[in-house]
């Protein structure tokens, strides 16, 4: 089965063969996922061990926490990709982006100001949850137009913290 996966605005073509082998952007890869719980996995990829939490949110968007970092991913099979392209559903770099709290936590720092130009991958908010600090990054270039949190503020899951256009 072929999938298109977009992680922090970078596109990967992934093919999973019937025998479980994996090809990423045309290159064979070695990976083994072992479930540890409902959303937690142990991963052995290219000889390196790591852990990951995968949580489905808002359709097929997942928040992945690997090594204390957060990644936003969209996974589309061939049919979903075709439908998204036809309907204009894939992010074209326009419109508003909302940086939401992926989990309840405490805002440690807001690294941007209203009106500030931001670049893809730039840290927007640092959120502490379960004794780990997570950097929430901007998925694409834009301008900050709303900040609705401040350092020291507790937030619930899915709270919109920053809006970027």
C-alpha positions as CSV (number, residue, x, y, z in Angstrom):
1,X,0.0,0.0,0.0
2,X,1.3,3.5,-0.9
3,X,0.9,6.5,1.4
4,X,1.8,10.1,1.2
5,X,2.9,11.4,4.6
6,X,3.4,15.1,5.3
7,X,5.5,15.8,8.4
8,X,6.0,19.4,9.3
9,X,5.3,20.4,5.7
10,X,7.8,17.9,4.3
11,X,6.4,15.2,2.0
12,X,7.4,11.5,2.1
13,X,6.2,8.8,-0.2
14,X,5.9,5.6,1.8
15,X,5.2,2.1,0.5
16,X,4.5,-0.8,2.7
17,X,4.9,-4.2,1.0
18,X,2.8,-7.3,1.9
19,X,5.9,-8.8,3.5
20,X,6.1,-5.8,5.9
21,X,9.1,-4.2,4.2
22,X,9.2,-0.4,3.9
23,X,10.2,2.0,1.2
24,X,10.5,5.7,1.9
25,X,11.0,8.1,-1.1
26,X,12.2,5.1,-3.1
27,X,14.8,3.8,-0.6
28,X,14.4,0.6,1.3
29,X,14.2,1.1,5.1
30,X,14.3,-1.2,8.1
31,X,11.7,-0.5,10.8
32,X,10.0,-2.4,13.5
33,X,7.1,-1.0,15.6
34,X,6.0,-2.7,18.8
35,X,2.9,-1.5,20.6
36,X,3.4,-0.6,24.3
37,X,-0.1,0.6,24.9
38,X,-3.0,2.3,23.2
39,X,-1.0,5.1,21.7
40,X,2.7,4.3,22.6
41,X,5.1,2.4,20.5
42,X,8.7,1.1,20.7
43,X,10.5,1.7,17.4
44,X,13.6,0.1,16.0
45,X,14.6,1.9,12.9
46,X,17.9,1.7,11.0
47,X,19.4,0.1,14.2
48,X,18.3,2.8,16.5
49,X,15.7,2.4,19.3
50,X,13.2,5.1,20.2
51,X,9.7,5.5,21.6
52,X,6.8,7.3,20.0
53,X,3.3,8.4,21.0
54,X,0.8,8.6,18.1
55,X,-2.5,10.3,18.7
56,X,-5.1,10.8,16.0
57,X,-6.7,14.3,16.1
58,X,-8.9,16.2,13.8
59,X,-9.4,13.6,11.1
60,X,-6.1,12.0,10.1
61,X,-3.7,14.4,11.6
62,X,-1.5,12.9,14.3
63,X,0.8,14.4,16.8
64,X,4.0,12.4,17.1
65,X,6.3,12.7,20.1
66,X,9.7,11.2,19.4
67,X,12.6,11.9,21.6
68,X,10.7,14.7,23.3
69,X,10.0,16.5,20.0
70,X,6.6,17.1,18.5
71,X,5.8,16.5,14.9
72,X,2.5,17.1,13.1
73,X,1.8,14.5,10.4
74,X,-0.9,14.0,7.8
75,X,-1.1,10.5,6.3
76,X,-3.0,9.9,3.1
77,X,-3.5,6.7,1.1
78,X,-3.6,6.9,-2.7
79,X,-7.4,7.5,-2.8
80,X,-7.4,10.2,0.0
81,X,-4.4,12.0,-1.7
82,X,-6.2,12.1,-5.0
83,X,-9.4,13.4,-3.4
84,X,-7.5,16.0,-1.3
85,X,-5.7,17.3,-4.4
86,X,-8.9,17.5,-6.4
87,X,-10.7,19.4,-3.6
88,X,-7.8,21.6,-2.9
89,X,-7.6,20.1,0.6
90,X,-3.8,19.9,0.9
91,X,-2.2,22.9,2.5
92,X,-1.2,25.3,-0.2
93,X,0.6,27.7,2.1
94,X,-2.3,30.1,2.4
95,X,-5.0,30.6,5.0
96,X,-4.7,30.5,8.7
97,X,-2.6,28.0,10.8
98,X,-3.6,27.3,14.4
99,X,-0.9,26.2,16.8
100,X,-2.9,24.1,19.3
101,X,-1.8,22.4,22.5
102,X,-1.4,18.7,21.6
103,X,-1.9,17.8,25.3
104,X,-2.7,19.6,28.6
105,X,0.3,21.4,30.0
106,X,1.9,24.6,31.2
107,X,3.2,27.3,28.7
108,X,6.8,27.8,29.5
109,X,7.5,30.4,26.9
110,X,5.9,32.1,23.9
111,X,8.8,32.7,21.4
112,X,6.9,35.1,19.0
113,X,5.1,38.4,19.1
114,X,2.0,39.6,17.3
115,X,2.9,40.8,13.8
116,X,6.2,38.9,13.7
117,X,7.1,37.1,10.5
118,X,7.9,33.4,11.2
119,X,9.5,30.7,9.2
120,X,8.7,27.0,8.8
121,X,10.3,25.0,11.7
122,X,10.7,28.0,13.9
123,X,9.7,27.4,17.6
124,X,6.5,29.2,18.4
125,X,5.6,28.0,21.9
126,X,7.4,25.8,24.5
127,X,4.9,23.6,26.4
128,X,5.7,21.5,29.4
129,X,3.7,18.4,29.9
130,X,4.5,15.3,32.0
131,X,7.9,16.9,33.1
132,X,9.0,17.3,29.4
133,X,9.4,20.5,27.5
134,X,8.0,20.3,24.0
135,X,8.8,22.8,21.3
136,X,5.8,23.5,19.1
137,X,7.0,24.7,15.7
138,X,5.5,26.6,12.9
139,X,4.5,24.3,10.0
140,X,5.0,27.0,7.3
141,X,6.2,30.6,6.8
142,X,3.7,33.3,7.8
143,X,2.9,36.2,10.1
144,X,1.7,35.8,13.7
145,X,-1.7,37.5,14.0
146,X,-3.1,36.2,17.4
147,X,-1.4,35.0,20.6
148,X,-3.9,33.7,23.1
149,X,-1.6,32.4,25.8
150,X,1.3,33.6,27.9
151,X,4.2,32.0,29.9
152,X,3.0,30.4,33.1
153,X,-0.5,29.7,31.8
154,X,-2.0,26.2,32.0
155,X,-3.7,25.0,28.9
156,X,-6.0,22.2,28.0
157,X,-5.6,19.9,25.1
158,X,-6.5,21.5,21.7
159,X,-6.4,25.0,23.1
160,X,-5.5,27.4,20.2
161,X,-2.4,29.2,21.4
162,X,-1.2,31.1,18.3
163,X,-2.8,31.9,15.0
164,X,-0.6,32.5,11.9
165,X,-1.6,33.7,8.5
